[in-house]
């Protein structure tokens, strides 16, 4: 017969075996609160300060995961309250109108990656060869019947179409399939909504979503077509409902227009702040380099490698939405800025280009574009064409461009050779291993705009501040220390050259 003390001891021993830590070690650092934190290798609070901003953002993004087999309700699944969501089960549908079969397969593979990034599990994927999408249902009537059988057999929740659906196509497909139907635009907008972090980014995504939703308002059973009637107050319209006769869908559309106008005013204010910073850099004639390219090509990794920025790096599509600008310097000390931008994709929704126009102006106003290409992608040429199409749309097609072929450590050498032949003005790097980074920096420094004002001055030793500015803002060809001062020759900005003119050689 055991007493209560023995039962308590047995319970402690059982906890020791299952938890893998000793209750008696509390005085030596084995604090039970550490065990309840969930992870054995959780960083010490003092060490957490050493984490880069990107690592902290990545940990925050992964704090809420989606896994298969759990209910859609948020629920506690462990003592550490680690909450997870059930994956949305989807079927992909595409229409192949032109190009080769490889192009169609690459497009469907990219759609699958987009769906997984949004938090779903891809069950099936079908695509149809047509001259143009069906005007009523996007795919043919026979394919709709086959898709309905596939949906019922797989038990999927959502059908994702690889294209932008008209409101009538969306409504007809949902009526036939009896499940939610979304198109490529809505999918990309959903990913942006998940990843937007800054106030400006969130406002830009919300603006794009509202513009997209405004034309696709609908309700079940025609309830959006009901009129308020004579008793507006009783119907919930109240003052501002524009009187009897306004339908619910008209009220919703008006509210969306009001919200859109408010977001545009907020973004215009934020754009003014961004323009002020950009004009300040131009006033000091600080060159700017923009890193652009296809999504998940390695732009953020390249920025970290070139400048040590420590921004978020994740192997997923559209991991970076908020632009990051870092100040760096050439080998001879000249200062310039390097900016990471949002990634592009095939058929980037027009709503996103318009909403993010103020952010994309960073690319159009730059002095040099580093166009990053994923050398390990099945169709890198298609990525280059898609990015250049967006660059032309935002007016950045006239900016000097350097093609940076990334991921050389895993890319096929034959593919790299093909790209080098097609794009002579290119460099090959691996942001992961550091291969080719030094060569890329030399090319960037050589392509930065040259300063136009030639200077030759005898700077007194008491004016060391001018030499310091010349090192940061100008280019020095020769520098000689004499008894009267420092003789310097090179190029400088107009403002600095005017100050140095007071000290002729």
Secondary structure, DSSP 8 states (H G I E B T S, - for coil): ---HHHHHHHHHHHHHHHH-S-GGGGGGT--HHHHTTS-TT---HHHHTTS-HHHHHHHHHTTSEEETTS-SS----STT---EEE-EEEEEEEEE-SS-HHHHHHHHHHHHHHHHHHTEEEEEEEEEE-SS-BTTTBS-HHHHHHHHHHHHHHT-SEEEESS---HHHHHHHHHHH-SEEEEHHHHHHHHHHHH--SHHHHHHHHHHHHHHHHTT---GGGGGG-B--S-HHHHT--TTS-STT-BHHHHHHHHHHHHHHHHHHHHHHHHHHHHHHHHHHHHTT-EEEEEEEBTTSSHHHHHHHHH-------SSTT---S-EEEEEE-TT--EEEEEE---B-TT--HHHHHHTHHHHHHHHT-SEEEEEEETTSTTHHHHHHHHHHHHHHTT-TTS-EEEEEE-TTTS-HHHHHHHHHH-SSEEE--TTT-TTHHHHHHHHHHHS----EEEEEEE-GGGHHHHHHHHHHSEEEEEEE-SS-EEEEEEE-HHHHHHHTTSB-
